[in-house]
């Protein structure tokens, strides 16, 4: 059950929170009615109603806060970032990882953008092989990675005084790999 509480699936979280609120509401209502009956004071019934109302508002604010992250594009956890970083940095052709950006679209639909700098001696076929290797490493560390679409964008910042040859070859030094991983349900 604790695994489901960490889920990105809003329906699971909503069911758990609503059921918990309902059970807690029943307990509060029962206690308030028993106290009202024993003491013959209806103030306990009113107090129980107020407590149930505040509890429902608290649960609603909690759900809104949790679901807001998915609505505006929540990123992956630090643990997932570290797993991706560790897996990709172990690839010998990757010189440096400049950035990793992620965003959930749905519970098991995440966009992963990785900006990597590759070693100098790679040709086009080797770059394609490195990209495939990056994709497979990410699939290995993200358990719901079933299919992916890769977009490659070449580019990097350059210093002002470059030779003509440097200006022609600079796009091949840095590669941004964007992987959209979607679960096939």
C-alpha positions in Angstrom: 0.0 0.0 0.0 2.9 2.4 0.7 4.1 1.8 -2.8 0.8 3.1 -4.2 1.1 6.2 -2.1 4.3 7.2 -4.0 2.6 6.5 -7.4 2.2 9.3 -9.9 -1.3 7.9 -10.6 -3.7 10.6 -9.3 -6.6 8.1 -9.2 -4.8 5.8 -6.8 -3.9 8.8 -4.5 -7.5 10.1 -4.7 -9.0 6.8 -3.7 -6.6 6.3 -0.8 -7.2 9.9 0.5 -11.0 9.8 0.0 -11.4 6.4 1.7 -9.2 7.6 4.6 -11.3 10.7 4.9 -14.5 8.7 4.9 -13.3 6.3 7.6 -12.0 9.2 9.8 -15.3 11.1 9.2 -17.3 8.0 10.4 -15.1 7.8 13.5 -15.5 11.5 14.3 -19.3 11.4 13.7 -19.7 8.3 15.8 -17.7 9.9 18.7 -19.6 13.1 18.4 -23.0 11.4 18.5 -22.0 9.2 21.4 -20.8 12.2 23.4 -24.0 14.1 22.5 -26.1 11.2 23.6 -24.2 10.6 26.9 -24.0 14.3 27.9 -27.4 15.3 26.3 -25.5 18.3 24.9 -25.9 18.8 21.1 -22.8 21.0 21.0 -20.7 17.8 20.6 -22.7 16.9 17.5 -22.1 20.4 16.1 -18.4 20.2 17.0 -18.2 16.8 15.2 -19.7 18.3 12.1 -17.2 21.2 12.2 -14.3 18.7 12.6 -15.5 16.6 9.7 -15.8 19.8 7.5 -12.3 20.9 8.4 -10.9 17.4 7.8 -12.5 17.3 4.4 -11.0 20.7 3.5 -7.6 19.5 4.7 -7.8 16.4 2.5 -9.0 18.5 -0.4 -6.0 20.9 -0.1 -3.6 17.9 0.2 -5.0 16.4 -3.0 -4.9 19.7 -4.8 -1.3 20.2 -3.9 -0.3 16.6 -4.9 -2.2 16.8 -8.2 -0.9 20.3 -9.0 2.6 19.0 -9.6 1.3 16.6 -12.3 -0.9 19.3 -13.9 2.0 21.8 -14.3 4.6 19.2 -15.2 6.3 17.6 -12.2 9.9 16.4 -12.7 11.3 13.0 -11.7 12.6 12.3 -8.2 16.3 13.0 -7.3 16.8 9.3 -7.1 15.7 8.8 -10.7 17.9 11.7 -11.8 20.9 10.1 -10.0 20.1 6.7 -11.6 19.9 8.2 -15.1 23.1 10.3 -14.5 25.0 7.3 -13.2 23.9 5.1 -16.1 24.6 7.6 -18.8 27.9 8.7 -17.4 29.2 5.1 -17.5 29.1 5.2 -21.3 32.7 5.7 -22.4 31.8 7.9 -25.4 30.0 10.4 -23.1 32.5 13.1 -22.2 30.2 15.2 -19.9 26.5 15.4 -19.0 25.6 19.1 -19.2 22.0 18.7 -18.0 19.1 16.3 -17.4 15.5 17.6 -17.6 12.4 15.6 -17.0 8.7 16.2 -16.9 5.8 13.9 -16.3 2.9 14.0 -18.8 1.0 11.2 -17.1 1.8 8.6 -14.4 4.0 6.5 -16.7 4.6 9.0 -19.5 7.7 11.1 -18.9 9.8 13.3 -21.1 13.6 13.1 -20.5 16.0 15.6 -22.1 19.7 15.0 -21.7 22.4 17.3 -23.0 25.6 15.4 -23.4 29.0 16.3 -24.7 30.6 13.4 -26.6 34.3 12.6 -27.1 35.9 14.1 -30.2 36.6 11.1 -32.5 33.0 9.9 -33.2 31.6 9.6 -36.7 27.9 9.7 -37.5 27.3 6.0 -37.1 29.1 6.0 -33.7 27.0 8.9 -32.6 23.9 7.0 -33.5 25.1 4.0 -31.6 25.8 6.2 -28.5 22.3 7.6 -28.7 20.9 4.1 -28.8 23.1 3.1 -25.9 21.9 6.2 -23.9 18.3 5.2 -24.6 18.8 1.6 -23.5 20.6 2.6 -20.3 17.7 4.9 -19.4 15.2 2.1 -20.1 17.2 -0.1 -17.8 17.0 2.4 -14.9 13.4 3.6 -15.5 11.2 0.5 -15.0 8.2 1.7 -17.0 10.3 2.6 -20.1 8.6 0.5 -22.7 8.9 2.6 -25.9 10.7 5.8 -26.7 11.0 8.4 -29.4 14.4 10.2 -29.7 14.9 13.7 -31.0 18.5 14.9 -31.5 19.4 18.5 -31.5 23.0 19.5 -32.2 24.5 22.7 -30.7 26.7 24.4 -28.2 28.1 27.8 -27.2 31.3 28.8 -29.0 34.1 31.1 -28.2 34.4 34.3 -30.3 37.6 33.7 -32.3 37.2 30.3 -34.0 38.7 29.0 -37.2 36.5 28.2 -40.1 37.0 24.4 -39.6 35.9 24.7 -35.9 32.7 26.6 -37.0 31.8 23.8 -39.4 32.5 20.9 -37.0 31.1 22.4 -33.7 27.6 20.9 -34.0 29.0 17.4 -33.6 30.7 18.1 -30.3 27.5 18.4 -28.2 24.3 16.4 -28.6 21.0 16.9 -26.9 19.1 13.7 -26.7 15.4 13.9 -25.9 13.7 10.7 -25.0 9.9 10.4 -24.5 9.1 7.3 -22.6 5.6 6.1 -22.7 4.0 3.0 -21.1 2.0 0.8 -23.5 -1.1 0.0 -21.5 
